[in-house]
Amino acid sequence: MVDYDLALTCARLCQEIYRDFSGLRFSAHPDIEPIFIESQDNGFTDTQAAVLNQITSDKLYIVFRGSDKSIDWINNIQFRQQVYPYGDGNSEVKFHRGFMMAYLAVRDGLLKSDGKI
C-alpha cells in the first residue's frame, strides 16, 4: 500500500534540495537541521545531498540534488552498467556507472554524517 503522506514529503524534499544550502531548512521538517554534503572532487562530478534524521521516528531521509549542470548530464550519459563490490564483495550487482561516480563522490560524507545524526 502506498503511503501518500510519505510520498508527498519525499517529493517536497526533492524539490527544495535545489535551493541554496546556506541556512536551508526543509518545509516538511523545519525543526531538523540537515547535514549537507557536496562532492569534493575538483568538478569531476557535481553531487549534492542532504541528510535529515527524524529522531522522533525511524525515518532517515537522504535527498540528492538531481541533474542541473552540464557535468551532471555528462555523467548521466555514462549509462554502461558496471559491477561494484557490495556487501561481502562477491556480488554481481551492477550499477549505472554515472550514478556510481556521483554517489562515490559523496559516499564518505554520507557515512560520516551517520555519526552526527
Buried (B, 14 or more C-beta within 10 A) or exposed (E): EEEEEEEEBBEBBBEBBEEEEEEBBBEBBEEBEBBBBBBEBEEBBBBBBBBBBBEEEEEEBBBBBEBEEEBBEBBBEBEEEEEBEEEEEEEEEEBBBBBBBBBBBBBEBBEEBEEEB
